[in-house]
Amino acid sequence: MRYQAISTSHALPGAIGEADTLLVLQPGLLPEARVALDLLRAEGDRVLVVSAGPGTAAGFERIDLDRAWGGALTLPGTWLTRLNSLPEDVAPQAALLRIALQQRLPEARLADGVLDDGRWAIVSNMEAAQVQEKSWLRATLGDVQHSAPSRWLARQAIGRAGAWLSERSWPRPALLGLAALLLGGGLASAWYEMPAAGFALAALAAVMLEGFLALSRLAVAPFGKVGRLVWLRRAVDAALLVIGVLAIDSLAQRALFPPLVLVLALLLLDRSVVRPFIEPISDRAILAGSIALLSGIVSPEVAIMLAALLVLVAMLVPRGIQRG
């Protein structure tokens, strides 16, 4: 993209070609509502409007008794020469809005509800920004229930410090590197016959990975997706499989079978629609931590088999409810 700074409104016509289309935004606009952007992308230039009452209350400029400017418009470059007939220090956004209205630019009306969720809002000062930041973080990170403890914990932590972390380049690689170190430490612990420590470190790694994914969502907000990054969760599954195999001191097939059943059952449970009270069973941090605790009471093999049995039973619960 090419950026060009201009000092006065009279310089604008020289920067925009007559065949170009100019996008004008009201100062302080947070433009993250898809429905509004879809209206702007529709064929032909247009000005967004909202009802005067909700619009002016939200900080948008009033047009008349019925309408307020929706904060954005597109207009053809040929109209910009009209700025030359106005004072040089005129506010360009307000002037271009008046030009668009005088030229009877087609209007696209936004539903009043678009202003309610804070995705299309005017942020006029620091106090408004701080209020908007909290709701923006909540909306971007999504609603995670306590029934998914590791994701809930990670998103609570990122939600509280998300703005500070997003301004810096090191937190995401640091979280990913810490998760990798914890998984590596878990594998090393299992290799040196400390399976309880291995599962405990894998549990911590699962929380670090969820923190990395939550921060990644902020990095690509508002319209990007983390995409394939969610497959990093499978690294925890792979670690649980390897730690489980190393923890069982027996023949190869006997050492492989219980952790393999556990991991495959977890993958199948991920594809099921489960009740909230079942969801903690699929949480890798809770599961790995539970195996670590059980390993101090019974043998690691029994702990893994009990965990696998619990997951298999959990797989039957949503199906039984759906059939009933």
Buried (B, 14 or more C-beta within 10 A) or exposed (E): EEEEEEEEBBBBBEEBEEEEEBEBEBEBBBBBBEEBBEBBEEEEBBBBBBBBEBBBEBBBBEBEEEBBBBBBBBBBBEBBEBBEEBEEEBEBBBBBBBBBBEEEBEBBEBEEEBBEEBBBBBBEEEEBBEEBBBEBBBBBBEEBEEBBBBBBBBBBBBBEEBBEBBEEEEBBEBBBEBBBBBBEBBBBBBBEEBBBBBBBBBBBBBBBBBBBBBBBBBEEBBEEEBEEBEEBBEBBBEBBBBBBBBBBEEEEEEBBBBBBBBBBBBEEBEEBEBEEEBBBBBBBBBBBBBBBEBBEEEBBBBBBBBBBBBBBEBBEBBEEEEEE
